[in-house]
């Protein structure tokens, strides 16, 4: 239990540091271009602690769900004093404004890449060439699902064991379809309840065909409804050579390749994010929680606790790196109040003024953010509602990697 609590605290601290570094990216970039930073805060809501240094107030607020860096004159509608005008963000060149708005994103990417490089030269990175062919680690009985995380009692070796499948068998194909991973095998079996399937098995250098009856069992879908699925009673053996360590030079290329894969996965995760929200809501009322669904600070910290409890420090740090990449890419979504929304406004001003010059007109000045207030408020409300739902789900039905 001590290891679990340590992991929870450490991952929560990692999230806080991630947010702090993101906002510091904005702050230091702004100062580099002579902009006035009024406030630098971690958290939202009532102030817990603050101190003023020069022109900036540093502080911690009561709700540790984010942070902010307030720069004088971020918009043309924001009042600034006469003394602040030369340092107002809106009065700086467009490319400097974009650089400042991108500062947090850049810092998060740098932090993520640094973590990945550190893993590459120490505990290692996932081996891209590992053989993922399904290999049987255990044969067991099958039973119905009785709750979000519980199965009915059963005995015996299950359909696969009774058919002759043994521990150590490599399952090459199912009904002639090549199986590239245990996940693919599992997902295929799930769709075949009540049918007989033929496993092409490699055992002791020989290839065999084993006919396995797929048992129909009850499972709960994302909405908590009972469905009939297939099961044969197999679990996967741990992958061999799943992680590879690199020297300081070789780690550069490995870090780049793995970072690209993580960024690609993050983009796909963001694209599927809206579709996963109904599943999060259903999980609040008892449905099975999707381990690949969204998590809040609460849920991520609990998972961090599970990883530390099992001394899976490499996965702990990889999850923190993924969090940095997620924060970076999520903030690039071109909708206010996210950084990407502010960047989109600055770029729109630049494009608008380009066409005005073609027509012989003077630049039109800063965009009117008051026209964007409905979008800003709506987006903020959506984020708050979704964030609240995910937090509730993480409390009543958290993601558990290890059951």
N, C-alpha and C positions, 0 to 999 in steps of 0.2 A: 504493500500500500504506500510505503514511503517513496518508492521509485515512481509510482503513478503520480502522486502529488507533486513530486519534484518535476516531472515532465510537464504537468499542467502549468505549474508556475513558470518554468523556463520557456515554454512555447508562448504563453501569454506575454512574457517579457519580450520574446522575439518579435511578436506582433507589435508591441508598443515601440520597440526600437525601429522596426520597419516603417511604421507611421511617422516616427520622429525624423528618420532619415529622409523620407519622402518630402516632408514639409521643409526640412533643412535644405533640400535641393532647390526648392523655390526661393528660400530666404537668401542663401549665399549667392545664387545667380542674380537675384534682384539687386543685392548690394554691389555685386561686381559691375553692374551697369548704372550705379548711382541712384537706384530707386530707394524710397523710404519704406522700411518695414516697420509697421506699427505694432503688430502683435504676432507672436509665435506660440501657439497653444497645442497641447496634446489633449484630446478629448473635447467634448462639447458640454454645454449646460453651465451650471454654477461653478464659479472658480474655487478650486480647492487650495491652490497655492499660486503665487505670482511674484515676480520681481522685475523691476525696471532697470535696464541698462542702456544708457544713451537714449536713442529715440524709440527703442523697442521694449515692449513688455513681454516677458517670457512667463508661461504659466501652464498649469495642469488643471483641467476641468473634471467635473464629477463623472461624466459618462465616457468611458474609454472606448468609444466606437469610431474614432477617427482623429482628425486634427485639422488645423488650418493655419495658414500664414497670411495675415492681412497686410497688403501692400497699398500704400496711399495711391488713390487715383486709378484703381483697376479698371474703372469704367468712366465714361464721360459724364455720367449722371451723379457720380459720387463726389460729395463736397470735399475740397481740400483747402488748406490754409494758404495764404500767400507764401509762407516760408516753405510749404511742401510742394508748391507748383513745379519748381525746377526738377523735383525728384519724383513727380507723379508718374506712374506707369503709363498712363494714357498719353503722356506727352513725349514718350520715348519712341525711337524707330520701331517699325512693326516687327523686324526680325529679333530685336531684343525682347520684345514682349512675348514672342513665340518661344524664345529660348528660356525665359523665366517660367512660362507656363509649362514647358516641357521638362524643367529642371527636376521635378520630383520623379517623373517617369524614368529619366536617364539614371538617376541615383538608384532606383529600384532594380533596373536592369543590371547595373554595375554590381549591386549587392548580390543579386541572384547568380551572376556569372562567377563572382568571387567565391561564393559557397560551393558551386559546382566544381570549380578548379581545385579548391581545397579538398573536396571529396575524391577527385580524380587522383591526387597524389598521396592520399592516405588510405581510406577504406575502399576506394574504387567507385566506379560507375557501372550501371547495368551493362552487361556484355551484349553488344548488338548482334554478335554471331552465335549466341547461345542456342543450343538445340532445344526448341520448345515442344517437340513431339510429346504428346501426352504419355506419361509414364505412370503406371499404377503404383501408388504408395500404400494403399489400404483398400481392402474389400470389406463391405459392411452391409448390414440390413438397411431397408428403406422403410419409411413411415410417413404418415400424414403430418402436415404442419398444423400445430394447435394454437399458435400465437405468433406475434411478430418475430420472436427469436427462439421459439421452442418447437420441438418435434415430439411426437408420441413415442413411447417406449417400443422397442422391437428387439429381435434376436436373430441370430443366423448370419450367413455371409452374403445374403442378398442375391438378386437375379444374376449379376455378373459372376459372383463367386460360384454359384451353383452351376453356371454354364461352363465353368472351367477357366475363367480369367484369373491370373495369379499376380501377386505382388511382383513388381519388376518388369511386367509386360509393357512393351511400347506399342501403343495403339496407333497404327499408321493410317487407317482409313475406317470409315463407317459406311457400309453399303457402297463401297467403291469410291466414296468421296474422301479425299485426303484430309486428314486432321492435323492442322498446324499448331494447335495449342489445346490445353485441357479446357480452357474456356469455350472454345469452339465445339469441342466434344460435348461438354455439358449442355450448351445451348441447343445443340442439335437433338440430343436425347430428350430434352424438355418438351420438344414438339412432337414426340413419337409415342405417347402413352398407349399401352395395349398392343403395340406392334412388336414383331421380331426384327432385330437388326443384326447385321453381320459385321463383326469387328475383324479387321485385318490386323493381326498381332505379330510382333516380332519377339521371339523368345529364344534365348541362347543361340542366336545366329540363324534361327529358322523362322520362316514365315508361316503362320497358321491362320485359319479362319474359324472364328468362334461365333455361333449364333446365340444371341442374348435376348431374352424376352424383356421388354421395357415395362416395368410395373407402373400402373396408373396410381398416382398419389395426389393428395390435396395440397395445394399451395395457396398463399395469399398474394394477390397482385398488388400493384402500387396503391390502389384505392381501398385495400383491405377486403376485397371480395374473394371468395373461394373459387379456385379454378382447378382443373385437372391437368396435371403435368406428368412428364415421364421421369423415371429414376431407375438406375441400375445398381447403385451402391458402390461407387468408386470415388476415391480421392486421389489427388495428384501427389507424386513424389517431389521433393524439393529439387529444383533445377541444379545441375552441376555446372561449375564455372560461370555462375550467373553474374558475378561481379569481377571487374578487372581493374587493377591499379596501374598507374602510368608514372613515368618519370616526369620531371618538371617541364621538359620540352614537349614530349609526346602528349602531355596532358593538355596542352594548348589546343591542338586539333580535336582531341576527344571532348574537351569542354565546349568547343564551338559546335560540334555535331550534336552533342546531347542538349545543349541550350536551344538549338534550332528545333529539335524534337519537342522539347518542353513548351516552347513558344507556340508551335503548331498545335499541340494538344490544348493549350490555353485558349487559343483562338476558337478552336472547335468547341471547347467547353463554354465559352461565352456565347457562341451562336446557339447552343442548345439550352442555355440558362432559362429562358422563359418557359420552355416546354417542361422543365423539371419542377416548376413551382407547384402545379397541382399535386404532384407526388409528395412534396414537402408538407402541404396542407393535409393530405390524406394520412401521412405518418403521424400527425398530431393526434389523430383519432384511432390509431392502432395499426395502420398498414405498415408493411415492411419498409424500412428506410433504405433508400438507394445510397450505397456507399460512394457513388460517383456524383451524387447530387450536391447542391450548395450547402456550405456550413458557415456558421457565424464564428465570431471570436470564441464563443463558448465551446462550440463543437470542435473547432480546430484544436483548441487547447486540450480538450479531453482526448482527442486522438493522439496528440503529442504525449500525453501521459501514458497511454497504452504502449507507445513505441519505446519510451524510456523505461517503462516497467519491464520490458522484454529485452532491454539493452540494444535496441535497433536504432542506434544513433545515426547511422547513415541515412535511414529512412526519415528520421527526425529532421536532419539538416536538409534533405532533399525536399521535404514538405515545406520547409521555411523558404527555400529557394523558389519553389512553385508559387508560394504566396506572394513573393516579391514580383514575379512575372505577372501574376494575375492582377495585382494592384496597378502595375504599370499599364497593362493593356486595357484594363477596365476604365482607367482614367482617360484613355484616349478615345473613348466613345464620344462622338461629336454632339453631345447634348449637354446643356447647362443643367446643374451647376458643376459638372465634371470638367477637368482640365481640357479635355478634348472639345467641349462645347465652347469654352473661351477661345481656344486656338482657332476653331472654325469661324468665330466672329471676326477675329483679327485678319484671317486670310480672306474672308468675305469683303472686309473693308479694302484690302489691297486690290482684289479683283475689281471691285466696284470703282475704285479711284482710277484704275488702269483704263477702264472704258470711258470714264469721265474725261480723262486726258485726251483720248481719241476724239472726243466731241468738243475739245477746247474748253472744258470746264475745270474749275479748281477742285481739289479734293473736298469731299463732303464732311470730313471730320469723323470723330468717333461714332460708332453705332449707338443707337438709342436702345439701351438695355431694358428700358421700361416696357418696350414692345415684347421683350422676351420673358417678362416676369411670369405670364401664365404657363409657359413651357417649363420655366425654372421651378415654379411652385409644384406643378404637376409631377415633374421628374423627382423632386425632393420627396413628395408625398409617397410616390410609388416605391422609392428606395427605402423610406422609413417603414412602410407597411411590410414590404418583403423582408427587410431586416428583422422586424419584430416577429414575423411568422417563423423565420429560420431559427431565431433564438429560442422561441417556444418549442419548436421541434427538437432542437439540440438539448433541451432540458427534459422533455417528457419522453422522447424516443431518439436518443442520440445515435450517431453513426458509431458502430463498433467494428473494428477491423478483425477482432479475434473472438467474436461471439459473446 
